[in-house]
């Protein structure tokens, strides 16, 4: 079995570590963290900062990498992924309770939490997180570096660009296009294309700022 390294030892990193181990994807987890002076987080060793990722990989201290930085820092998620994706292999954690159609694609660096459904011909692009019980319908694309909160429902033929955040219990109807940098508030209902980045809330969703 392989060792997973996670950049970021906070709450999200700890959740990823839990699923990586408890669901049998990896035998061991280590952390890198630029902001912690602790030696351990949730029982897993913090072995250095992000500047030590490449040298640690060369020393075979881990096999694959994931990013445990959450929805408030999507630009940082993107920067870290692009910094290391050409030199370090990224892992993928798809929980065993996920239903994924054989034609669906989940790219490297993604974490798919328990209970998600990913329908036919859909694509989850690199470094994206789907939290518990998200539903992604057929022929839909979720772009890179996105974060979908619990119970988000996305209908068919939707295209969501990179670095989008969708709040808990939000719904996106079919044939929607969503521009990069969009944020959808909790329980938001998206019924029209979103062509301007920003925060949208309500039913139907309206631009706030």
SEBA-598679 format. One record per residue (C-alpha): x, z, y. Coordinates in steps of 0.5 Angstrom, whole numbers, padded with zeros to 4 digits, always signed. Each point is the difference from the previous one (the first is absolute). Example, Ala and Ser with C-alpha at 12.3 -4.5 7.8 and 13.67 -1.06 7.14 Angstrom:
# residues 2
+0025+0016-0009
+0002-0002+0007
//
This chain:
# residues 209
+0000+0000+0000
+0002-0001+0007
+0001+0004+0006
-0004-0001+0006
+0003+0001+0007
-0005+0001+0006
+0002+0000+0007
-0004+0006+0004
-0001+0006-0004
-0007+0002+0004
-0007+0000-0002
+0000-0007-0002
+0006+0000-0003
-0002+0006-0005
-0006-0003-0002
+0004-0007-0002
+0005+0005-0004
-0006+0003-0003
-0003-0006-0003
+0006-0003-0001
+0002+0005-0005
-0007+0003-0003
-0002-0007-0001
+0006-0002-0004
+0003-0005+0005
+0007+0003+0001
+0004+0006-0004
+0003+0002+0007
-0001+0000+0007
+0005+0002+0006
-0002-0001+0007
+0004-0002+0006
-0002+0003+0007
+0003-0001+0007
-0004+0006+0003
+0000+0006-0005
+0006+0005-0001
-0003+0002-0007
+0003-0001-0006
-0006-0001-0004
-0007-0002+0001
-0006+0001-0005
+0005+0002-0005
+0004-0007+0001
+0007+0000+0003
+0001-0003+0006
+0007-0004-0001
+0001-0003+0007
-0002-0004+0006
-0002-0007+0001
+0007-0002+0002
+0002+0003-0007
-0005-0005-0004
+0005-0005-0002
+0006+0004-0002
-0005+0004-0004
-0002-0006-0004
+0007-0003-0001
+0001+0007-0003
-0006-0001-0004
-0004+0006+0002
-0006-0004+0000
-0003-0006-0003
-0006-0002+0005
-0002+0002+0007
-0007+0001+0003
-0002+0002+0007
-0003+0007+0001
-0002-0001+0008
-0007+0000+0002
-0005-0004+0004
+0002+0003+0007
+0007-0003-0001
-0002-0007-0003
+0006-0004+0005
+0005+0005-0003
-0003-0002-0007
+0001-0007+0001
+0007+0001+0003
+0003+0004-0006
-0003-0005-0005
+0003-0006+0003
+0007+0004+0001
+0000+0002-0007
-0004-0006-0004
+0006-0005-0001
+0005+0005-0003
-0004+0006-0003
-0006-0002-0006
-0007+0003+0003
-0004+0003-0005
-0008+0000-0001
-0004+0006-0002
-0007-0003-0003
-0004+0006-0003
-0002+0000-0007
-0008+0001+0003
+0001-0007+0004
-0004-0006-0002
+0004-0006+0002
-0003-0007-0002
+0006-0004-0004
+0000-0005+0006
+0001+0005+0005
+0007+0001+0003
+0003+0007+0002
+0007-0001+0004
+0006+0004+0000
+0000+0006+0004
-0008+0002-0001
-0003+0006-0002
-0007+0000-0003
-0003+0006-0001
-0005+0003-0005
-0007-0004-0001
+0001-0006+0004
-0003-0007-0002
+0004-0006+0001
-0004-0006-0001
+0001-0008-0002
+0005-0004+0004
+0002+0006+0005
+0007+0001+0002
+0002+0007+0003
+0007-0002+0004
+0006+0004+0000
+0001+0007+0002
-0008+0002+0000
-0003+0006-0002
-0007+0000-0002
-0003+0007-0001
-0005+0003-0005
-0006-0004-0002
+0001-0006+0005
-0003-0007-0002
+0003-0006+0001
-0005-0006-0002
+0002-0007-0002
+0004-0005+0004
+0002+0005+0005
+0007+0001+0003
+0003+0007+0002
+0006-0001+0004
+0007+0003+0000
+0001+0007+0003
-0008+0002+0000
-0003+0007-0001
-0007+0000-0003
-0003+0007+0000
-0004+0003-0006
-0007-0004-0002
+0002-0006+0005
-0005-0006-0003
+0003-0007+0002
-0005-0006-0002
+0002-0007-0003
+0004-0005+0004
+0003+0005+0005
+0007-0001+0003
+0003+0006+0003
+0007-0001+0004
+0006+0005+0000
+0000+0007+0002
-0007+0001+0000
-0003+0007-0001
-0007+0001-0003
-0004+0007+0001
-0003+0004-0006
-0007-0003-0002
+0001-0007+0004
-0004-0006-0002
+0003-0007+0001
-0005-0006-0001
+0001-0006-0003
+0004-0006+0003
+0003+0004+0006
+0007-0001+0003
+0004+0006+0003
+0006-0001+0004
+0006+0004-0001
+0000+0007+0003
-0007+0002+0000
-0003+0007-0002
-0007+0001-0002
-0002+0007+0001
-0004+0004-0006
-0006-0003-0002
+0001-0006+0004
-0004-0006-0002
+0003-0007+0002
-0004-0006+0000
+0003-0004+0005
+0008-0003+0000
+0004+0004+0004
+0005-0004+0004
+0003+0006+0004
+0004+0005-0002
-0002+0007+0001
-0005+0006-0002
-0007-0002-0002
-0005+0005-0002
-0008+0000-0001
-0005-0003-0004
+0001-0006+0002
+0007+0001+0002
+0002-0001+0007
+0006+0000+0004
+0002+0007+0003
+0007-0001+0002
//
